[in-house]
Amino acid sequence: MLDANIIRGQLTTNILLTLGEHDIIEPHWSQEVLDEARRNRPKRMPEEEFDHRLQAMNGFFSGSHGERIRRPETPHAGTRG
């Protein structure tokens, strides 16, 4: 799952989404992540421009935006799984 810190930055977002476009990775994000990225967008970027970028991401990677992805639980140290 891409974090808000990744989505906030245009260069890292472009790199990771390009990898997704080429089926090297499968990018995912939640509405919570998008909301946090929007709140912390670069100060020089107008909100409308940032929202346009998020809409483009959701349009191109339509299966990537959804409910929070749950990570599988891992056994705690000292226990057998």
N, C-alpha and C positions, 0 to 999 in steps of 0.2 A: 504494500500500500504506500502510495506517495504521501509524504508528510506535507503540511502547510509550508514549512521552510523550503521545501523543494519547489512547490507550485508557485510560491511567491517570487522566486528568482527566474527571470526569463531564460537565461542561458541554460541552467540546469533542467528547467522544464523542457526546453526545446530538444536537448540531448536525449532525455529519457523518453519523450514522446516520439522522437525519431526512431529510437530503438524499438518502441512499441509498434510503430508503423511497419517496421521490418520484421515483426514477429520474433524479436530477440528477447523481449521482456513483455509481460502482460501488465500494463499499468492499471492501478485501481486507486480510487479515492472515495471518501464519504462526503456527505453534505457538511458534516462538522469540520472536515479538513478545508473544504472550499470556503466556509464561513470564516474560519481562522485566517486563511490566506488573504481573504478580502479585507478583513480588519487590519491586517499588517502589510498591506500592499506597499510597494515602494512609494515614498512620499511624492515623488515627481510624476507618478503615473496617475492620470485621472481615473476616477472610479468607473466611468463608462468604458474606458479602454480596457481596464482589468476585467470587468464583467464580460466584455466581448470575447476576451481570451478564454475565460472559463466556459462560456457558451460554446465556443469553437471546440474546446477540448471535449466537452460533453457530447457534442454532435458527432465528432469524428470517432471517439471511443465510447460509443453508446452503452456498451456493457460494462464500462469501467466505473461508472458513477452509481452508487447504490448504498445499500445498508453497510454498516460497519463490518468489515471482514474480521472474523474471529480467528485468532491463531490457535493451532492445536495446543492443548496443554502438554507440557513436558513434565516428566517425573522429577520430583525434587531430589536433590543430592542425598544419597544415602538410602534411597528407596528403590525398589525394583518396579519397573513399569511393565 
